[in-house]
Amino acid sequence: MQQTTGPIRPDHGKRNARDWVKTLSEYREPSIGRSSVELALTIVPFVALWALAWWSLSISGWLAFAISLLNAAFLLRLFAIQHDCGHGAFFNNRTVSDWLGRGLGVLTLTPYDVWRRSHSIHHSSAGHLGRRGIGDVHTLTVAEYRALGPLRRLQYRAYRHPIVLFGLGPGYLFFLQNRLPLGMMAKARYWVSAMCTNAAILVALSVILYFGGVMPILLIFLPSTILAATAGVWLFYVQHQFEATHWENDPDWDLHEAALHGSSHYVLPSTLQWFSANIGIHHVHHLYSRIPFYRLPEVLRDHEVLATGNRMTIRESLANARLHLWDEESKTLLSFSQAKALG
């Protein structure tokens, strides 16, 4: 069987994943000053670029469109800050973190309390074959895929196709799916989170429409949101979908082993690493999610074995878009053609 490129599971200095938890706990404390600066460095340019793009509409729609694409990078970073708020890693005060997260959720089109719950489920069940379905990319095993009928196979192939995952999927996720607390419909708090976020988004769009007409929505809001959503979905995908990732069933599944070995270290250029708020250091984040994003590089500097583990370059990550099925025998993620070659 031809092997694809991707991170190779390291031994992390012969230490098991649970041993790292105590070490990583030393990095968990956020700095209120640093967090405030990181927030300002992100939201001030975001608002300024929005205003510049709006003003540019009087000169050229194409210019406004180009500025909106640039602003997508700051919107992506705002989502990363919202992500840290959800983990209680941005401010020590949980109330402040939560309300900041709710406010940012209006900009990112993500109801904060709904997302925080689904993301918590993702962290607590990542790599567990028996607990798939919430907060993850739907992944079948080779055996499960073979047991499907022709129509269900076609549906799964369509879902896993890059045009759907990274073309149609981000827009569907952020514009449609996020409008309802799917999977949590029975609890009022998640309805409140979704509906309040929806109402705030509607008010914001109504104000934009009243003062600027439809063009700011078409040429600024939509392009920046779609591009940021696409980048976010891609990052989430490559952080867990790679050849040597980690999936197990009970009793072999272990929370810490799955976190460390089932998450990649996505090596990005410094500019992209800044805009993605170091989320590429995902193996460390999953093992200890309370570490503020701006302290993750500090962990790698202090512990070289973590810096070299699970590394994946941008070129290597592109090959992962063709891996779709988990083989429980070889413990690798395979393409459809590789799974077929297994017989």
PyMOL commands that set and color helices and strands:
alter all, ss='L'
color gray80, all
select helices_A, chain A and resi 12-14+17-27+32-56+61-86+94-108+112-125+129-131+142-146+150-160+162-179+188-212+215-240+255-261+270-275+282-287+293-302+304-308+314-322+336-341
alter helices_A, ss='H'
color red, helices_A
select strands_A, chain A and resi 140-141+265-266+311-312+325-327+332-334
alter strands_A, ss='S'
color yellow, strands_A
deselect
rebuild
show_as cartoon
